[in-house]
Amino acid sequence: MSDRLEEFRRQRGVLRAHLEWLDREIAALDGAAPEQAPPEVPPAPAGPALADAEAILAEYRRPPVSIQKQAKVGCLLYFVALLALMALAVGVLYVFVKRAHGH
């Protein structure tokens, strides 16, 4: 049996188990049957699809320290940009006031 066929069959089983669980939850909320725990889902076989997925996820994972450092650098850049804009505004205001009193 091919890996792809095996994966499709596993996915079909997972979906059936989920639908059965949804039916039980709906019935429990309607008052028709007591609530039951969801069935155990068999783990995915370690095949090429799983390895590909892990490789893709690993490519985008970042350690939390990196994200915190980026946030600090971003905040610092915004602060410096704000100071530059304020200095520019003060300079423009100074030029306008100087011209207004000079004439």
C-alpha positions as CSV (number, residue, x, y, z in Angstrom):
1,M,0.0,0.0,0.0
2,S,1.4,3.4,-1.0
3,D,2.2,6.1,1.6
4,R,-0.3,8.4,0.0
5,L,-3.2,5.9,0.1
6,E,-2.3,5.1,3.8
7,E,-2.4,8.8,4.6
8,F,-5.8,9.3,2.9
9,R,-7.2,6.4,4.8
10,R,-5.8,7.8,8.1
11,Q,-7.3,11.2,7.3
12,R,-10.7,9.6,6.5
13,G,-10.6,7.8,9.9
14,V,-9.7,11.1,11.6
15,L,-12.6,12.8,9.9
16,R,-15.1,10.0,10.8
17,A,-14.0,10.1,14.4
18,H,-14.4,13.9,14.5
19,L,-17.9,13.7,12.9
20,E,-18.9,11.1,15.5
21,W,-17.7,13.3,18.3
22,L,-19.6,16.3,16.8
23,D,-22.8,14.1,16.6
24,R,-22.3,13.2,20.3
25,E,-21.8,16.9,21.3
26,I,-24.9,18.0,19.4
27,A,-26.9,15.2,20.9
28,A,-25.7,16.1,24.4
29,L,-26.6,19.8,23.9
30,D,-30.0,18.7,22.6
31,G,-30.4,16.6,25.8
32,A,-30.7,13.3,23.8
33,A,-27.5,11.6,25.2
34,P,-24.9,12.2,27.8
35,E,-21.7,13.9,26.8
36,Q,-18.7,11.6,26.1
37,A,-15.0,12.3,25.6
38,P,-13.8,12.5,22.0
39,P,-12.2,9.3,20.7
40,E,-8.5,8.9,20.4
41,V,-7.1,9.8,17.0
42,P,-4.3,7.5,15.8
43,P,-1.0,9.4,15.4
44,A,0.2,10.2,11.9
45,P,2.8,7.9,10.5
46,A,6.2,9.4,10.2
47,G,6.4,9.6,6.5
48,P,7.6,12.0,3.8
49,A,4.6,14.3,4.2
50,L,5.3,14.7,7.9
51,A,9.0,15.4,7.3
52,D,8.1,18.0,4.7
53,A,5.7,19.7,7.0
54,E,8.3,19.7,9.8
55,A,10.9,21.2,7.5
56,I,8.5,24.0,6.4
57,L,7.6,24.8,10.0
58,A,11.3,24.7,11.1
59,E,12.0,27.3,8.4
60,Y,9.6,29.8,9.9
61,R,10.2,29.1,13.6
62,R,11.9,31.9,15.5
63,P,13.2,31.8,19.1
64,P,11.3,34.2,21.4
65,V,14.5,36.2,22.1
66,S,14.7,37.1,18.5
67,I,11.2,38.4,18.4
68,Q,11.8,40.4,21.6
69,K,14.9,41.9,20.2
70,Q,13.1,42.9,17.0
71,A,10.4,44.6,19.0
72,K,13.0,46.6,21.0
73,V,14.8,47.7,17.8
74,G,11.4,48.6,16.2
75,C,10.4,50.7,19.2
76,L,13.8,52.4,19.2
77,L,13.5,53.2,15.5
78,Y,10.0,54.7,16.0
79,F,11.4,56.8,18.9
80,V,14.3,58.1,16.8
81,A,11.9,58.9,13.9
82,L,9.6,60.8,16.2
83,L,12.5,62.8,17.6
84,A,13.6,63.6,14.0
85,L,10.1,64.7,13.0
86,M,9.9,66.9,16.1
87,A,13.3,68.5,15.4
88,L,12.2,69.1,11.8
89,A,9.0,70.7,13.0
90,V,10.8,73.0,15.4
91,G,13.3,73.9,12.6
92,V,10.5,74.8,10.2
93,L,8.6,76.8,12.9
94,Y,11.9,78.6,13.7
95,V,12.4,79.6,10.0
96,F,8.8,80.8,9.6
97,V,9.0,82.9,12.8
98,K,12.4,84.3,11.9
99,R,11.1,85.3,8.4
100,A,7.9,86.8,9.9
101,H,9.8,89.0,12.3
102,G,12.6,89.8,9.8
103,H,10.4,91.6,7.2
